[in-house]
Amino acid sequence: MLKVYNPQKRNGSLINKQTVKMTAKEVVEAYSIALGKGDIPTAFSYFSPNAKWHQPGKNKFSGTQSGLEAIGKMLSDMMGAAQGSLIIKPTASLMVNGSFVSSPVQFSAKNGDKTIEMNGNDLFEVTDGKIVQVWLFSEDQDVEDEFWGK
């Protein structure tokens, strides 16, 4: 049986890696850390293969994307439209309600001569240690829609 020392889990004691299941909060934290480092493969490893991403608004990226390939393409297209400048930063502690994790964020991006800096909230649903759905909320959806365009 594989045992691993992990100071962030179980008060630094030896834990059985095969039986320790990440909490919903730990999954979202790990996803956010990987995403913040630009480690997309690791970030996506926390998603279920059939995950759904609900992008708000009435812009060219709005709607529900199903599956990692569709989600990855949408995020890649957003990064391309933002000339690689899209940054998402947490602004407060994660909040948990059962399998749901709320992450207050601030995002910023540049698109040609347009810029955006806005608060939002990302809501994750985690089942069996994997992100199965994500809903995004923006403080001013009309402004965000104008930034991304149709």
C-alpha positions as CSV (number, residue, x, y, z in Angstrom):
1,M,0.0,0.0,0.0
2,L,1.4,3.4,-1.0
3,K,1.8,5.9,1.8
4,V,2.8,9.5,1.2
5,Y,3.8,12.3,3.5
6,N,1.8,15.4,2.7
7,P,2.1,18.4,5.2
8,Q,-1.1,20.0,3.8
9,K,-3.2,17.0,4.6
10,R,-4.1,15.3,7.9
11,N,-1.8,17.4,10.1
12,G,1.3,16.3,8.2
13,S,0.9,12.7,9.0
14,L,1.4,9.7,6.8
15,I,-1.7,9.2,4.7
16,N,-2.8,6.4,2.4
17,K,-2.9,8.1,-1.0
18,Q,-5.3,5.5,-2.4
19,T,-8.0,6.1,0.2
20,V,-7.8,9.9,0.7
21,K,-10.4,11.6,-1.4
22,M,-10.1,15.3,-2.0
23,T,-12.9,17.5,-0.7
24,A,-14.8,19.7,-3.2
25,K,-12.9,22.7,-1.8
26,E,-9.5,21.0,-2.3
27,V,-10.4,20.1,-5.9
28,V,-11.2,23.7,-6.7
29,E,-8.1,25.0,-4.9
30,A,-5.9,22.6,-6.8
31,Y,-7.6,23.5,-10.1
32,S,-7.1,27.2,-9.4
33,I,-3.5,26.8,-8.4
34,A,-2.7,24.9,-11.6
35,L,-4.6,27.4,-13.7
36,G,-2.8,30.3,-12.1
37,K,0.5,28.7,-13.0
38,G,-0.6,28.2,-16.6
39,D,-0.5,24.4,-16.1
40,I,-3.6,23.6,-18.2
41,P,-3.1,19.8,-18.4
42,T,-3.0,19.6,-14.5
43,A,-5.9,22.1,-14.2
44,F,-8.1,20.0,-16.6
45,S,-7.2,16.8,-14.7
46,Y,-9.6,18.0,-12.0
47,F,-12.5,18.0,-14.5
48,S,-14.8,15.1,-15.3
49,P,-14.5,14.2,-19.0
50,N,-18.2,15.1,-19.4
51,A,-18.0,18.4,-17.5
52,K,-20.3,21.3,-18.5
53,W,-19.2,25.0,-18.5
54,H,-21.9,27.6,-18.4
55,Q,-20.5,30.9,-19.9
56,P,-22.9,33.7,-19.2
57,G,-24.1,36.5,-21.4
58,K,-24.8,37.2,-25.1
59,N,-21.4,37.3,-26.6
60,K,-19.5,35.0,-28.9
61,F,-18.4,32.8,-26.0
62,S,-21.7,32.6,-24.2
63,G,-23.6,29.3,-23.7
64,T,-22.9,25.8,-22.3
65,Q,-19.9,23.9,-23.4
66,S,-20.0,20.1,-22.8
67,G,-16.8,18.0,-22.5
68,L,-13.2,18.9,-22.0
69,E,-12.5,19.4,-25.7
70,A,-15.2,22.0,-26.1
71,I,-14.3,23.7,-22.8
72,G,-10.7,23.8,-23.7
73,K,-11.4,25.3,-27.2
74,M,-13.6,28.0,-25.7
75,L,-11.0,29.0,-23.1
76,S,-8.2,28.9,-25.8
77,D,-10.3,31.1,-28.1
78,M,-11.0,33.5,-25.2
79,M,-7.2,33.7,-24.5
80,G,-6.6,34.3,-28.2
81,A,-9.2,37.1,-28.3
82,A,-7.6,38.6,-25.2
83,Q,-4.1,38.5,-26.9
84,G,-2.9,36.2,-24.0
85,S,-3.8,38.8,-21.4
86,L,-6.8,37.1,-19.7
87,I,-6.0,36.9,-15.9
88,I,-8.3,35.5,-13.3
89,K,-7.4,36.1,-9.6
90,P,-9.3,35.0,-6.5
91,T,-10.5,37.9,-4.4
92,A,-11.8,36.2,-1.3
93,S,-11.9,32.7,0.3
94,L,-13.6,29.9,-1.3
95,M,-17.1,29.2,0.1
96,V,-18.5,25.6,0.3
97,N,-22.0,24.3,0.4
98,G,-21.9,20.5,0.1
99,S,-20.7,19.7,-3.4
100,F,-20.8,23.3,-4.5
101,V,-17.8,25.7,-4.2
102,S,-18.1,29.4,-4.8
103,S,-15.0,31.3,-5.9
104,P,-15.1,35.2,-5.9
105,V,-12.8,36.4,-8.6
106,Q,-11.5,39.4,-10.5
107,F,-10.8,39.0,-14.1
108,S,-9.0,41.3,-16.6
109,A,-8.2,41.2,-20.2
110,K,-7.3,43.3,-23.2
111,N,-8.8,43.0,-26.7
112,G,-7.3,45.4,-29.2
113,D,-7.9,48.9,-27.7
114,K,-10.5,47.6,-25.3
115,T,-9.8,46.5,-21.7
116,I,-11.9,45.0,-19.0
117,E,-11.4,44.6,-15.3
118,M,-14.4,43.1,-13.5
119,N,-15.5,41.2,-10.4
120,G,-17.3,37.9,-10.8
121,N,-18.0,34.6,-9.1
122,D,-17.3,31.1,-10.4
123,L,-19.5,28.4,-9.0
124,F,-18.2,24.8,-9.2
125,E,-20.0,21.6,-8.7
126,V,-17.7,18.7,-7.6
127,T,-18.8,15.1,-7.6
128,D,-16.5,12.2,-6.7
129,G,-13.4,14.4,-6.7
130,K,-14.0,15.9,-10.2
131,I,-15.5,19.2,-11.3
132,V,-18.7,18.3,-13.2
133,Q,-20.1,21.8,-13.8
134,V,-19.0,25.4,-13.7
135,W,-21.2,28.5,-13.8
136,L,-19.7,32.0,-14.2
137,F,-21.3,35.2,-13.0
138,S,-20.1,38.8,-13.9
139,E,-20.9,42.0,-12.1
140,D,-21.9,43.7,-15.3
141,Q,-22.7,41.2,-18.0
142,D,-23.5,43.9,-20.6
143,V,-20.0,45.4,-20.3
144,E,-18.5,41.9,-20.6
145,D,-20.6,41.1,-23.6
146,E,-19.5,44.4,-25.3
147,F,-15.8,43.5,-24.5
148,W,-16.0,40.0,-26.1
149,G,-18.3,40.9,-29.0
150,K,-20.8,38.8,-30.9
